[in-house]
Amino acid sequence: MTPDEYCQQKAASSGSSFYNSFRFLPPLKRRAITALYAFCREVDDVVDECSDESIAQQSLYWWRQEVAKLYQGKPEHPVTRALLPLLDSFNLPQEYLLEIIDGMEMDLHQHEYADFKALSLYCYRVASVVGLLTVEIFGYQNRQTLRYAHDLGMAFQLTNILRDVREDAMRGRVYIPQDEMEKFGVSQHDLHQPISNNATHALFQFQAERARDYYRKAFAELPDEDRDSQLSGLLMAEIYRALLDEIEADGFRVLEHKIKLTPSRKLYLSLRCFLREKFRHWRSGHKN
């Protein structure tokens, strides 16, 4: 199995909306984004699948060393070997890959967040940095697109936190800020229960509106000249926003069951967004 095939298999096995959005990219960019996503999956799996914290810590240390070897031109792992030839074509800063590992390491040592400021650092490391790297792969003309990538990453992570709130709580991780839980009268014990009430509804609605604010900011920040290059991110945003809509339409009962979109719904949303963006581009061209 080649390094590229390894990354393809790693990315495809996740069934993620992120992976599904790659299909519209040209081959070289698709190779790069698939390798980047495989890297994220590898370091995330270290934390999620290893029950021994000391072993997980050692594994993350190994990955730090492997990132150093990548930028020295001597990688060993299939994922970093896949990334190596792509460094000549794309600006993928070493510190960004290390920042992602820093975010995964936070899951080993920090299981709750006092306020949104504290949570923001975590979201930046595990999501916004990934967004900044994907923008480098997709390409951009206007540096304001970096702000779009940062805020869209925040929106995606906040949506994930709301979707997975009970699952994370059962693992001992609470990503909803503690001061906001206190404000709405929701305890960590409540997050373990498959029961919704007025307090959890109000708390989760507040979290959803924050995520929506980040989506609104991101879309407002994306310059028109970079919309085409950022199509894959827009496709993913279409799916994630639909997921947020579904959570709200269900009454924020995320403690009772996990909300998911079917593969056919994701495909429909992707095609709808693709056609809308292409029509927008066509109309813009004809106006000029």
Secondary structure as GFF3:
##gff-version 3
##sequence-region A 1 288
A	DSSP	alpha_helix	3	14	.	.	.	ID=ss1
A	DSSP	alpha_helix	17	20	.	.	.	ID=ss2
A	DSSP	three_ten_helix	21	24	.	.	.	ID=ss3
A	DSSP	alpha_helix	27	49	.	.	.	ID=ss4
A	DSSP	alpha_helix	53	71	.	.	.	ID=ss5
A	DSSP	alpha_helix	78	83	.	.	.	ID=ss6
A	DSSP	three_ten_helix	84	88	.	.	.	ID=ss7
A	DSSP	alpha_helix	94	109	.	.	.	ID=ss8
A	DSSP	alpha_helix	116	123	.	.	.	ID=ss9
A	DSSP	pi_helix	124	128	.	.	.	ID=ss10
A	DSSP	alpha_helix	129	138	.	.	.	ID=ss11
A	DSSP	alpha_helix	144	163	.	.	.	ID=ss12
A	DSSP	alpha_helix	165	170	.	.	.	ID=ss13
A	DSSP	alpha_helix	178	184	.	.	.	ID=ss14
A	DSSP	alpha_helix	188	191	.	.	.	ID=ss15
A	DSSP	alpha_helix	198	221	.	.	.	ID=ss16
A	DSSP	three_ten_helix	224	226	.	.	.	ID=ss17
A	DSSP	alpha_helix	231	249	.	.	.	ID=ss18
A	DSSP	alpha_helix	263	287	.	.	.	ID=ss19
###
